[in-house]
């Protein structure tokens, strides 16, 4: 069984994330969406809310499971017997950071590959932080987030 882990803060999950999950679920037998608790970011949604939003947004994928993780991603991936860590690339500035992470993860566990997915063009400039900013100013973000996230943002903002 080929298992992958796709991690992030997912504050909130966007349609860009959903595109990567959909594509990864087609290539791997199982995909764990790992919601990070250890984050340097000030999140809008607490970890339980983020997990619930990811679960609601990915409910139609039979081979996708959502979990919270803490600590090193590569250790979490090993605990799930994953062969790959999935990462998304939106813009060129993502590439340098993601390559650095992939290099360290490969050093820490050479049995786990990092697989990069480029963002769909329509989502290449969409970020969770931009979605939060627009939503907080009551802008229309409906085209950029799954329906459960849209509803949650309406309530939060």
TAJO-V988054 format. One record per residue. N is the residue number from 1. OMEGA is omega as a letter, one per 40 degrees, with the letter a starting at -180 (NA if undefined). NEAR is the number of other C-alpha atoms within 12 Angstrom. Layout:
n: {N;N}
omega: {OMEGA;OMEGA}
near: {NEAR;NEAR}
This chain:
n: {1;2;3;4;5;6;7;8;9;10;11;12;13;14;15;16;17;18;19;20;21;22;23;24;25;26;27;28;29;30;31;32;33;34;35;36;37;38;39;40;41;42;43;44;45;46;47;48;49;50;51;52;53;54;55;56;57;58;59;60;61;62;63;64;65;66;67;68;69;70;71;72;73;74;75;76;77;78;79;80;81;82;83;84;85;86;87;88;89;90;91;92;93;94;95;96;97;98;99;100;101;102;103;104;105;106;107;108;109;110;111;112;113;114;115;116;117;118;119;120;121;122;123;124;125;126;127;128;129;130;131;132;133;134;135;136;137;138;139;140;141;142;143;144;145;146;147;148;149;150;151;152;153;154;155;156;157}
omega: {i;a;i;i;i;a;i;i;i;a;e;i;a;i;i;i;a;i;i;i;i;a;i;a;i;a;a;i;i;i;i;i;a;a;a;i;i;a;i;a;i;a;i;a;i;a;i;i;a;i;a;i;i;i;i;a;a;a;a;i;a;a;i;i;a;i;i;i;i;i;a;i;a;i;i;a;i;a;i;a;a;i;a;i;a;i;i;i;i;a;a;a;i;a;a;i;a;i;i;i;a;i;i;i;i;i;a;i;a;i;a;i;i;a;a;i;i;a;i;a;a;a;a;i;a;i;i;a;i;i;i;a;a;a;a;i;i;i;a;a;a;a;a;a;i;a;i;i;i;i;i;i;i;i;a;a;NA}
near: {14;23;31;43;47;48;40;38;37;43;37;46;47;41;35;33;39;37;31;36;45;29;29;33;28;19;21;28;22;31;37;42;47;39;36;30;28;20;19;9;16;15;23;27;29;23;28;23;26;34;34;27;34;43;31;24;33;32;21;15;25;18;26;33;31;36;30;30;29;21;17;21;38;36;25;30;37;25;20;28;22;32;31;38;44;41;35;37;29;27;20;15;14;22;20;14;17;26;21;15;24;28;21;19;27;25;15;18;25;20;18;31;29;32;30;26;29;27;29;22;15;16;26;25;23;30;31;33;23;22;35;33;21;22;27;20;15;17;18;20;31;21;17;33;36;28;23;27;39;31;20;29;35;22;14;18;21}
